[in-house]
Amino acid sequence: MTLNDAVLSRHTVKAFEPGQTLPENDIETLLNVLQNSPSSVNSQPWHFVVASTAEGRAAIAKSTGGAFSYNEAKVLNASHVIALCMKSDLTEEHLQNVLEQEQKDGRFASEEAKAGQDKGRRGYVDMHRYELRDVPQWMEKQVYLALGGLLLGAAMLGIDATPMEGFDSRELDLSLGLREKGLTSVVLVSLGVKSDKDFNASLPKSRLPRDEIFTFI
């Protein structure tokens, strides 16, 4: 499948076929996409909870009751559901952890290069913490970068996917014990095989025309 094919064929799945399990190697590919997602100054302020069992999906489905009940089946009938989460703060421990991993991965030719990377990243963190005062929003943006890559990766593999903001984040945080880990949920993605009840599959894609959304200079 070409990139153009994937972009044009991708759609938000409205119903999954129960009992259909995705190949493990495809899931591993998508986990690799998430692990290698880009983030501002390589801050990586995220964590991904992957539910591949009925028990795991049920735990996530607890957050889709009430006003969000329309999403419950999309969670329970999927093959895998991923909760994309963000950290509650960019702590000193996290910043050091990222820096040390960069060193292990051979990104620094010298101690000066390491110190420069650390200073540059902290400069952005401090700007968002003290001047812009929007650290949570900044971290959330990085999670949505990962979401975009995940959806495109799924489309390239021919995997049906549904991104969902329609869930009770407080309920999900409590159900998965996220707050004790310094995390909070941002968005869900269900992965699986669409069913014949997926009415969205037969509808044409609709986007604004290019002359409205592009300016060439």
N, C-alpha and C positions, 0 to 999 in steps of 0.2 A: 504494500500500500504506500502510495506517495503521500507527502505531507499535505498537498492540496486535497487528495482524496479523503484523508483523515479529517481535515478541517470541515469539509463539506458534508461528510457523512455523520459526524459527531452530533448527538442530540442528547438532551436530558431525558433519561428513561423514566417513564411514569409507572411502569409495572415490571417486576422481575418474575422469571419462571422459578418457582420454588424447587429446591433440591438440586439445582444445577451448580456444580462446583468448578471453579476456574482452575486451569493447570497451575501447579505450584511454580513452574519456571516463569510463567507470565507474572505471577504475583511478585516473585523475586525481582523481576525486571522493574516493576513499578516501585518496589521498595528502594531499589537502587536510584530510580529517578528522584524519589523524595529525599533520600540521603544526600544526593548531590545537587539539590536545588540551590539556586543563587539566593543570596541575602545581602543586604546592605552591610558593607565592611565585614563580610563573612561572619555576621553576628549569630546566625543560626539559633534564633530565640524560640525554638519549637520542640515539640515532642509529638509522636504519632502513635496512637493506640489502634492496633489492628485486631479486629474481631473476625475470626475465621470459624468459630464454633457456634452452635445454637445458643449456648450459654452466654457467649460473648455478645452476640447480636441482641439477645434478650436484655442484657444489661444496658446496652445503648438504647434499645427501644423504649426503656422506661422514660426517656426524655421526650418521647413523641406522643404523649397522651394529650387529652384535652384539646386545646386549640390546634395542636400539631398532629392530630390523629391521622391526617391524610398521608403522613410520611411513615407511619408505623410499618405497613406492609413492605415498603421499600427497604426498610432495615431488616425485617425478619426474613424476607424471601431472597435477599441478596446472597451471593457466595461469600463476599468479604465486605466489611464496613470499616472504614478508617475515620477515626476522629482526629482531625488536625487541631492541635492545641498549641497555645503559646505560653511562655513563661510569665509569671506574675511580675517579674522584674529582671533586669539584667544585673545579676549580682556579681560581686567580686569573684566568687567561686566559679561562676560560669565564664566570665571573661578570661580567667586564668586557665580554665580547662580548654577553651578554644585556642588560646595562644600555645599551650603546651602540645596540643594535637597538631597544630600547624608546624611546630618544630619537629615532632616525630615524623611528619609526612615530608620533611625535607624542604620546606618553603623558605628557610632562612640560610643565606650564605654566610652570615656573620651575626654576632650578638647585636651589632648596630642595626642590622636589618630587622631583627626580632624586636628590638626596642622601638624602632620606627613604626612597625605595624601595630604594636601595642598602643603607642601614643596616638596614632591616627584613629584607631578604633575608639579609644576612650574619648577622643575629642568629639566624635559624633554622638557617643552615648551621653556625654555631658551636655552637649548642645540640646539634645532632645529632652534631657532630664531637667535642666535648669533654665534654659532660654525658651525653647518651644513648649516645654512641659507637656509633651505628648508621647512619652515612652510607650505606653500601652498601644496607642494607635500606630506608632512606628513599628512595633513588633508584629502587630496584626497584619500590616501590609506585607511583611516578609512571609507570613503564613499563606497569604493569598497568592504570592508568587509561586510558592510550592504547589498550591492548588491548581494553578494554571498548567504547570508542567505535568502534574498527575493526570489531569483530564486529557491533555494532548497525547501523553504517553499511552493512556488507555485506548484512545481512538486509533493510534498507530498499530496497536496490537489487536484491534477488532473487538475490544472489550467494552461492554455497555456500562455506562456510569451515570450516577445521579448525584450532583452536589446539592447539599441541603443546609440552609440556614434556619429552616423551620423546625426548631427543637428547643427545649428548655435547657439552656446552658447550665443553670444552677443545678437542675436535677441530674444532668449528665455528670457534672463535676463531682457531685456527691455520690452518684452510683459507681463511678470509676475511681473514687478516692483521689481525684486530681489535686484538690486544694492542699492536701497534706504534702504533695510533692511539689508545690509551688507552681502549679499549672492551672490553666483554665481553657475550656473548649472554645473553639472558634467556628468550625464548619465541619460537616460530615460529608463523606463520599461513600456511596454504595456502589459496589462492583458486582457484576454478574451477567446473566443472560436475559435479555428482554423477552417478555412473554407476548402472546398474541393480543393481550389486553393493553399493550403499550400504544395508545392512540397517537402519541407524539411521533412515533416512528414513521408513520405514513404522511405526516404533514410536511409541506415544503419549508425549508429554512427561510427565515425572514430577517433581513438586516437592512439598515439604512444604506442608500446608494453611496458609492465612492465619492461623488462630487459634494456630498454633504459632510463627509467625515475626514477627507484628506485635503490638505493644503500643501501644494508643492512650491517651493521657493528656490 
